[in-house]
Amino acid sequence: MDPIEDALSKTLDHTIYLAKKSFKTDSIGLKEPQKLCVAPLLIRSCHKAHAINILVKERLIEEAETILRILVEISFVICAICKEEEFALKYGRSAWAQKMRELSDLTEGIKRMKSSPVSPEQVAHMEAQLVAVRAKVKQLNAQKLLAKDYAEKADLLAIYYTTYAKLSSSVHSGPEDLERFFDMDQKTKILKIGRPKEGRVDVLLWTAVETMLRILKASSALFGITIPELEGVERIYANMTAKLMSERKSS
């Protein structure tokens, strides 16, 4: 790992440390809907950041990008919830809309199978569940929420249309992603197929640090917690940003 990657990796680790040190369930209180939603999401973000560091060290960069996409989406959700209590309630109710969609797709899919592995009794049970869930969705006026909804509420659409969109393109196995596995000459003739090209690992880690900073700042404001060490992390991030921007202009 080169010096810049190493510094960014250690900075990312430090954001995880700050989250674990600053947010403790026995001191932050978990009565309000916003805090009830954000607390587990904060834990999840630490797990994702840790996974990114492990994957980068193993040079599993494409896999790290997939986890980074999840981390960015978590930041959308946390920032949206921190802005408004009503959105936290909307977020909680959306679980019913998601469950209704899953049950509906499952029962419809089973009906279309020529040879179903599910017994008629099991199908009847799922249909009864679907009726009950639909009633709950109607009662709560629950709606399914998408990543764009979170980003829009959090005023992070710029990140949604750039960073998040770019990371999302490699989640699915589209033909455009196969190029990373090809070694080609100047005439785009495929010379061999092998380990995917890593791309800018420093940018990946830089994005992860920026995302964790956004999560920690929004969460600390919600819980009324001061994290003095965040200023140091922000300085490191700002210096790395200036360096990356300088490299971009000179290339």
SULUR-V160688 format. One record per backbone hydrogen bond with DSSP energy under -1.0 kcal/mol. CO is the residue of the C=O (numbers start at 0). NH is the residue of the N-H. Records with the same first field share a line. If there is no record, write none. Layout:
BEGIN
CO = NH + NH
END
This chain:
BEGIN
1 = 5
2 = 6
3 = 7
4 = 8
5 = 9
6 = 10
7 = 11
8 = 12
9 = 13
10 = 14
11 = 15
12 = 16
13 = 17
14 = 18
15 = 19
16 = 20
17 = 21
18 = 22
23 = 26 + 27
31 = 35
32 = 36
33 = 37
34 = 38
36 = 40
37 = 41
38 = 42
39 = 43
40 = 44
41 = 45
42 = 46
43 = 47
44 = 48
45 = 49
46 = 50
47 = 51
48 = 52
49 = 53
50 = 54
51 = 55
52 = 56
53 = 57
54 = 59
55 = 58
58 = 60
59 = 63
60 = 64
61 = 65
62 = 66
63 = 67
64 = 68
65 = 69
66 = 70
67 = 71
68 = 72
69 = 73
70 = 74
71 = 75
72 = 76
73 = 77
74 = 78
75 = 79
76 = 80
77 = 81
78 = 82
83 = 87
84 = 88
85 = 89
86 = 90
87 = 91
88 = 92
89 = 93
91 = 94
92 = 95
93 = 97
94 = 98
95 = 99
96 = 100
97 = 101
98 = 102
99 = 103
100 = 104
101 = 105
102 = 106
103 = 107
104 = 108
105 = 109
106 = 110
107 = 111
118 = 122
119 = 123
120 = 124
121 = 125
122 = 126
123 = 127
124 = 128
125 = 129
126 = 130
127 = 131
128 = 132
129 = 133
130 = 134
131 = 135
132 = 136
133 = 137
134 = 138
135 = 139
136 = 140 + 141
145 = 149
146 = 150
147 = 151
148 = 152
149 = 153
150 = 155
151 = 154
155 = 159
156 = 160
158 = 163
161 = 165
162 = 166
163 = 167
164 = 168
167 = 170
171 = 173
173 = 176
174 = 177
177 = 180
178 = 181
179 = 196
180 = 193
182 = 190 + 191
184 = 187
188 = 184
191 = 182
198 = 200
199 = 203
200 = 204
201 = 205
202 = 206
203 = 207
204 = 208
205 = 209
206 = 210
207 = 211
208 = 212
209 = 213
210 = 214
211 = 215
212 = 216
213 = 217
214 = 218
215 = 219
216 = 220
217 = 221
218 = 222
219 = 224
226 = 229
227 = 230
228 = 232
229 = 233
230 = 234
231 = 235
232 = 236
233 = 237
234 = 238
235 = 239
236 = 240
237 = 241
238 = 242
239 = 243
240 = 244
241 = 245
242 = 246
243 = 247
244 = 248
245 = 249
246 = 250
END
